[in-house]
């Protein structure tokens, strides 16, 4: 399989997509989700013990995954995958995390990908969004339709940004969420997972 690296604009042009920045998530109206005390304690411990030499693996294991896992517990009829390769049109990509519908049999395997997460390494959100856009296109092709929205998250662990590919329109939410507001961030993730459940 071919691995390609293109800019965000090049991917838009290649797949004849349109782009708009608008708040498809109204962060002010999303209900907050209050996590259990142990979650806040673990997050506080991870943040206060993060060092200058800790790289992306630390952020992955101790910050990003706990948020995704805590939300997944509330939506266990979805499947969450970590670093699995997906392919279409001789292009292979590897989302950091991928949420999909469950198979009709209940066996855990990739089926109808619905949401993907990409880590913005070294605060490089432009590169992260280029990866997320291409991965969203691949998910559409796997699903065999543009009618199923593909949601996306690009995050450094501290800052979380959100996007959606529906039909040929990619919408990027202009307002990010911050790890400083744990209840708000969990509420946003809860809404995204709920959107995925509608396609289950």
C-alpha positions as CSV (number, residue, x, y, z in Angstrom):
1,X,0.0,0.0,0.0
2,X,1.1,3.5,-0.7
3,X,1.5,6.0,2.2
4,X,1.1,9.6,1.1
5,X,1.7,12.9,2.9
6,X,-0.1,15.9,1.6
7,X,-1.1,19.3,2.9
8,X,-4.7,19.9,4.0
9,X,-5.4,22.0,0.9
10,X,-4.0,19.3,-1.5
11,X,-6.2,16.7,0.1
12,X,-9.3,18.9,-0.4
13,X,-8.4,19.4,-4.0
14,X,-7.5,15.7,-4.6
15,X,-10.9,14.5,-3.3
16,X,-12.9,17.5,-4.5
17,X,-14.0,18.5,-1.0
18,X,-15.2,21.8,0.3
19,X,-14.1,23.4,3.6
20,X,-15.9,25.6,6.1
21,X,-15.1,26.7,9.7
22,X,-18.3,26.9,11.7
23,X,-19.4,25.8,15.1
24,X,-21.3,22.5,14.4
25,X,-20.7,21.9,18.1
26,X,-22.2,24.7,20.3
27,X,-19.9,24.3,23.2
28,X,-22.0,26.6,25.4
29,X,-25.1,24.4,25.2
30,X,-23.5,21.0,25.6
31,X,-24.3,19.4,28.9
32,X,-21.2,18.9,31.1
33,X,-20.3,15.4,32.2
34,X,-19.0,15.2,35.8
35,X,-16.4,12.4,36.0
36,X,-15.9,10.3,39.2
37,X,-13.4,11.6,41.7
38,X,-10.9,9.0,40.9
39,X,-10.8,10.2,37.3
40,X,-9.9,13.7,38.4
41,X,-7.3,12.4,40.8
42,X,-5.6,10.3,38.2
43,X,-5.6,13.2,35.7
44,X,-4.3,15.6,38.3
45,X,-1.5,13.1,39.1
46,X,-0.6,12.7,35.4
47,X,-0.5,16.4,34.8
48,X,1.5,17.3,37.8
49,X,4.0,14.5,37.2
50,X,4.6,15.3,33.5
51,X,8.2,16.2,32.7
52,X,10.0,18.0,29.9
53,X,11.3,14.7,28.6
54,X,7.9,13.1,28.4
55,X,6.9,12.8,24.8
56,X,3.8,11.8,22.9
57,X,3.6,8.3,24.4
58,X,3.0,9.9,27.9
59,X,0.3,12.2,26.5
60,X,-1.3,9.2,24.8
61,X,-1.3,6.9,27.8
62,X,-2.0,9.2,30.6
63,X,-4.1,12.0,29.1
64,X,-5.8,11.2,25.8
65,X,-6.7,7.5,26.5
66,X,-8.4,8.2,29.9
67,X,-10.8,10.7,28.3
68,X,-11.7,8.4,25.4
69,X,-12.0,5.3,27.7
70,X,-14.2,7.1,30.2
71,X,-16.5,8.2,27.4
72,X,-16.5,4.8,25.8
73,X,-17.8,3.3,29.1
74,X,-21.0,5.4,28.6
75,X,-21.4,4.1,25.0
76,X,-20.3,0.5,25.1
77,X,-22.3,-0.4,22.1
78,X,-19.5,1.2,20.1
79,X,-16.0,-0.2,19.5
80,X,-12.8,1.8,20.2
81,X,-9.6,0.7,18.4
82,X,-6.0,1.9,18.9
83,X,-3.5,2.4,16.1
84,X,-5.1,0.0,13.5
85,X,-4.3,0.5,9.9
86,X,-7.2,1.2,7.4
87,X,-6.9,1.2,3.7
88,X,-8.7,2.3,0.5
89,X,-7.5,3.2,-3.0
90,X,-4.1,1.7,-2.3
91,X,-3.6,4.3,0.6
92,X,-2.9,3.1,4.1
93,X,-3.4,5.3,7.1
94,X,-3.3,4.7,10.9
95,X,-5.5,6.8,13.1
96,X,-4.3,7.0,16.6
97,X,-7.8,6.0,17.8
98,X,-10.8,4.9,15.8
99,X,-14.4,4.5,16.9
100,X,-16.7,2.3,15.0
101,X,-20.2,0.7,15.1
102,X,-20.3,-2.9,16.4
103,X,-20.7,-5.7,13.9
104,X,-24.1,-7.3,13.6
105,X,-22.6,-10.4,15.2
106,X,-21.0,-8.5,18.1
107,X,-17.5,-9.8,17.2
108,X,-15.0,-6.9,17.6
109,X,-13.6,-6.1,14.3
110,X,-13.5,-2.9,12.3
111,X,-17.0,-2.1,11.0
112,X,-18.4,1.2,9.8
113,X,-15.8,3.6,11.2
114,X,-17.4,6.8,12.6
115,X,-14.9,8.8,14.6
116,X,-11.1,9.1,14.5
117,X,-8.6,10.8,16.8
118,X,-5.2,12.1,15.7
119,X,-2.5,13.5,18.0
120,X,-1.0,16.8,17.0
121,X,2.7,16.1,17.7
122,X,4.7,19.0,18.9
123,X,1.7,21.3,18.7
124,X,1.5,20.9,14.9
125,X,-2.2,21.1,14.4
126,X,-1.9,21.7,10.6
127,X,-0.2,18.4,10.2
128,X,-2.7,16.7,12.5
129,X,-5.6,18.1,10.5
130,X,-4.1,16.9,7.2
131,X,-3.8,13.4,8.6
132,X,-7.4,13.6,10.0
133,X,-8.9,14.8,6.7
134,X,-7.2,12.0,4.7
135,X,-8.2,9.4,7.3
136,X,-11.8,10.7,7.2
137,X,-11.8,10.2,3.4
138,X,-10.5,6.6,3.8
139,X,-13.3,6.0,6.4
140,X,-15.9,7.2,3.9
141,X,-14.5,4.9,1.3
142,X,-14.6,1.9,3.7
143,X,-18.2,2.7,4.5
144,X,-19.0,2.9,0.8
145,X,-21.1,6.0,1.3
146,X,-20.7,9.7,1.9
147,X,-24.0,9.8,3.9
148,X,-22.4,8.6,7.1
149,X,-20.7,11.6,8.9
150,X,-17.1,11.0,9.9
151,X,-16.2,12.9,13.0
152,X,-12.6,13.8,13.9
153,X,-10.5,15.0,16.8
154,X,-7.0,16.5,16.7
155,X,-5.5,16.9,20.1
156,X,-2.3,17.6,22.0
157,X,-3.9,16.3,25.1
158,X,-4.2,19.8,26.5
159,X,-6.1,21.3,23.5
160,X,-8.8,19.4,21.6
161,X,-10.1,20.4,18.2
162,X,-13.1,18.9,16.3
163,X,-14.1,18.3,12.7
164,X,-16.6,16.5,10.6
165,X,-16.7,15.2,7.0
166,X,-20.2,14.8,5.6
167,X,-20.8,14.3,1.9
168,X,-18.0,16.4,0.3
169,X,-18.0,19.1,3.0
170,X,-15.4,19.1,5.8
171,X,-16.5,21.3,8.7
172,X,-14.0,22.4,11.3
173,X,-15.2,23.7,14.7
174,X,-13.4,27.0,15.2
175,X,-13.5,26.7,19.0
176,X,-11.3,24.2,20.7
177,X,-11.8,22.6,24.1
178,X,-9.3,22.6,26.9
179,X,-8.2,20.0,29.4
180,X,-8.6,22.7,32.0
181,X,-12.3,22.2,31.8
182,X,-12.7,18.5,32.3
183,X,-16.5,18.4,32.7
184,X,-16.9,20.4,29.4
185,X,-14.5,18.2,27.5
186,X,-16.2,15.0,28.6
187,X,-19.5,16.5,27.7
188,X,-18.3,17.2,24.1
189,X,-16.9,13.7,23.8
190,X,-20.2,12.4,25.0
191,X,-22.1,14.3,22.3
192,X,-19.7,13.0,19.6
193,X,-20.1,9.4,20.8
194,X,-23.9,9.9,20.8
195,X,-23.7,11.1,17.2
196,X,-21.8,7.9,16.4
197,X,-24.5,5.8,18.1
198,X,-27.1,7.2,15.7
199,X,-25.3,5.4,12.9
200,X,-24.9,2.1,14.8
